[in-house]
């Protein structure tokens, strides 16, 4: 499996075009599976379940996305991990729910490396951090698309974004909980620090990995 890092922000349409070509090449057997670490400029994306009412204010460009899920924000300080992966190689029987669980586990283990306890919640895809007061906030979002059993899109992790940028949307359609980040939780790390944790844990969780 390959690992790719983009040092400069990548435009959303450019990223989608790259992923779609890579997915086709993986399916054809011409390319290996890939994890791509990057950031986007400020933007919102609408997943296949997005509701128009959840776009409160279009502060930034809005892109329709083929991934699952609803509205989310991407921008500086948020690390994106796009996984282009042949699920038939990962599992004997391709299983999208198990794949989502694996992405959640990858994120939880990587958060744990920096002392943050990430948790799953039934009915709420993504990873949540609970404050000492019992308040639950999302620190990572997950949304995937699968074409001919090859996955793409993936995980977004809030390292140090301006959390006010999420105020233009109802993140993932969930009004009763907010968002958080490493910085808000008092953990100061760089994107490359988290890349290394993700890379290490991917070796343990993903077949034929880096």
matplotlib code that plots the C-alpha trace (Angstrom):
import matplotlib.pyplot as plt

x = [0.0, 1.2, 1.2, 1.0, 1.3, 0.4, 2.3, 0.0, -3.8, -5.6, -8.7, -11.6, -12.5, -8.8, -8.8, -12.0, -10.6, -7.5, -9.4, -11.7, -8.8, -7.0, -10.0, -10.4, -6.7, -6.9, -9.8, -7.9, -4.9, -2.7, -2.2, -1.8, -4.1, -3.4, -3.8, -3.5, -3.0, -3.8, -5.7, -8.3, -8.9, -12.0, -15.1, -18.2, -19.2, -22.7, -22.9, -25.6, -27.9, -27.4, -30.5, -30.8, -32.0, -28.6, -26.7, -27.2, -24.9, -22.7, -19.6, -17.4, -17.8, -20.2, -19.5, -21.8, -20.0, -20.7, -19.6, -22.1, -23.2, -24.4, -22.7, -19.2, -16.5, -13.0, -10.2, -6.8, -5.9, -8.1, -6.3, -7.9, -7.1, -8.5, -8.3, -8.5, -8.7, -9.8, -12.2, -12.0, -8.3, -9.2, -12.0, -12.8, -16.4, -16.5, -18.3, -18.9, -20.1, -16.9, -14.9, -16.4, -15.7, -12.1, -11.7, -13.2, -10.8, -7.8, -8.8, -9.5, -6.1, -4.3, -6.1, -5.1, -1.4, -1.8, -3.8, -7.3, -10.0, -12.1, -15.5, -18.1, -21.8, -24.7, -26.4, -23.7, -20.9, -17.6, -15.5, -16.5, -14.6, -16.3, -15.3, -14.9, -18.4, -19.9, -20.3, -19.8, -18.1, -17.0, -13.3, -13.3, -15.8, -16.0, -17.7, -16.9, -18.0, -17.5, -17.3, -17.0, -15.8, -13.0, -13.4, -12.6, -13.1, -12.4, -11.6, -11.3, -9.6, -9.7, -6.1, -6.3, -9.0, -11.0, -14.1, -16.2, -16.1, -18.4, -21.1, -22.4, -23.7, -25.3, -22.2, -23.3, -26.9, -26.5, -27.8, -27.5, -23.7, -20.8, -17.3, -13.9, -10.2, -6.8, -6.1, -9.4, -8.7, -5.3, -3.2, -0.8, 0.4, 1.3, -0.4, 2.8, 2.7, -0.8, 0.2, 2.8, 0.3, -2.2, 0.5, 1.7, -1.9, -2.8, 0.0, -1.8, -5.4, -5.3, -4.3, -1.4, -0.7, 2.2]
y = [0.0, 3.5, 6.6, 10.1, 13.4, 16.8, 19.7, 22.4, 22.6, 20.6, 21.9, 19.7, 19.0, 18.2, 15.7, 14.0, 13.7, 12.1, 9.6, 8.6, 7.8, 6.0, 3.9, 2.9, 2.0, -0.1, -2.0, -2.6, -3.9, -1.1, 0.7, -0.2, 0.9, 4.4, 6.5, 10.2, 12.8, 16.4, 19.6, 21.5, 25.2, 26.4, 24.6, 22.7, 19.4, 17.8, 14.1, 12.0, 12.4, 16.1, 18.2, 21.7, 23.0, 22.0, 24.6, 27.6, 30.0, 29.4, 31.0, 29.0, 27.2, 24.2, 21.0, 18.1, 15.0, 11.4, 10.2, 9.0, 11.4, 15.0, 18.4, 18.8, 21.5, 21.1, 23.7, 24.6, 22.8, 19.8, 16.7, 14.6, 11.0, 9.7, 5.9, 4.3, 0.6, -2.6, -4.0, -7.5, -7.5, -6.3, -8.8, -12.3, -11.0, -7.2, -5.6, -1.8, -1.7, -3.6, -1.2, 1.9, 0.2, -0.3, 3.4, 4.3, 2.0, 3.5, 6.9, 5.9, 4.2, 7.2, 9.6, 7.4, 7.8, 11.5, 10.9, 11.5, 9.0, 8.8, 7.0, 5.6, 6.4, 4.3, 6.2, 8.8, 8.0, 9.6, 9.8, 11.6, 13.1, 13.5, 16.5, 16.2, 17.8, 15.0, 17.1, 15.1, 16.7, 15.3, 15.3, 13.2, 12.6, 9.6, 9.4, 6.9, 6.0, 2.5, 1.8, -1.8, -2.7, -0.1, 2.6, 6.3, 9.5, 8.7, 10.5, 14.1, 14.9, 18.3, 19.1, 22.9, 24.4, 27.5, 25.7, 28.8, 27.7, 24.8, 27.4, 27.7, 24.1, 21.6, 19.2, 15.8, 16.8, 16.6, 19.6, 18.4, 18.1, 20.2, 19.8, 19.8, 19.6, 18.6, 22.3, 22.8, 19.7, 21.2, 18.9, 20.6, 18.5, 19.0, 17.3, 15.3, 14.0, 12.6, 11.3, 9.1, 7.8, 7.0, 5.3, 3.2, 2.1, 1.5, -1.1, -3.0, -2.7, -2.8, -5.7, -5.2, -1.9, 0.5]
z = [0.0, -0.8, 1.5, 0.0, 1.7, 0.1, 1.8, 0.3, 0.5, -2.3, -4.1, -3.5, -7.2, -7.8, -4.9, -6.2, -9.7, -8.4, -6.2, -9.0, -11.3, -8.6, -7.8, -11.4, -11.6, -8.4, -9.7, -13.0, -11.0, -12.2, -8.9, -5.2, -2.4, -1.1, 2.0, 1.1, 3.9, 3.0, 3.9, 1.9, 1.7, 3.5, 2.1, 2.9, 1.4, 1.2, 1.4, -0.1, 2.9, 3.3, 4.1, 2.6, 6.0, 7.5, 5.4, 7.7, 6.0, 3.0, 4.4, 2.1, -1.3, -1.1, -3.0, -3.6, -2.6, -3.5, -0.1, 2.5, 5.3, 5.5, 5.6, 6.9, 6.9, 5.6, 6.0, 7.4, 10.6, 9.8, 8.5, 5.8, 5.2, 1.9, 1.7, -1.8, -0.9, -2.5, 0.1, -1.4, -0.3, 3.2, 3.9, 2.6, 2.0, 1.4, 4.3, 4.3, 8.0, 9.1, 7.0, 8.7, 12.1, 11.0, 10.1, 13.4, 15.2, 13.3, 14.4, 18.0, 18.3, 16.8, 19.2, 22.1, 21.1, 22.2, 25.4, 23.9, 24.4, 21.3, 21.4, 19.1, 19.5, 18.1, 15.3, 15.1, 12.7, 13.7, 16.8, 19.9, 22.9, 26.2, 28.4, 32.2, 32.4, 30.3, 27.1, 23.9, 20.9, 17.6, 16.8, 13.7, 10.9, 8.6, 5.2, 2.4, -1.1, -2.5, -6.3, -7.5, -3.9, -4.0, -1.3, -1.4, 0.6, 4.3, 7.6, 8.7, 12.0, 13.7, 14.7, 15.1, 12.8, 13.6, 15.0, 14.3, 10.6, 11.5, 12.4, 8.8, 8.9, 11.2, 11.2, 10.0, 10.7, 14.5, 16.3, 19.9, 19.9, 18.9, 17.5, 19.1, 18.2, 19.6, 20.2, 22.1, 24.2, 25.1, 23.0, 20.7, 17.9, 14.2, 11.3, 10.6, 14.2, 13.6, 10.2, 11.9, 14.4, 11.6, 9.5, 12.5, 13.4, 9.7, 9.6, 12.3, 11.1, 7.3, 5.2, 2.7, 4.3, 4.2]

ax = plt.figure().add_subplot(projection="3d")
ax.plot(x, y, z, "-o")
ax.set_aspect("equal")
plt.show()
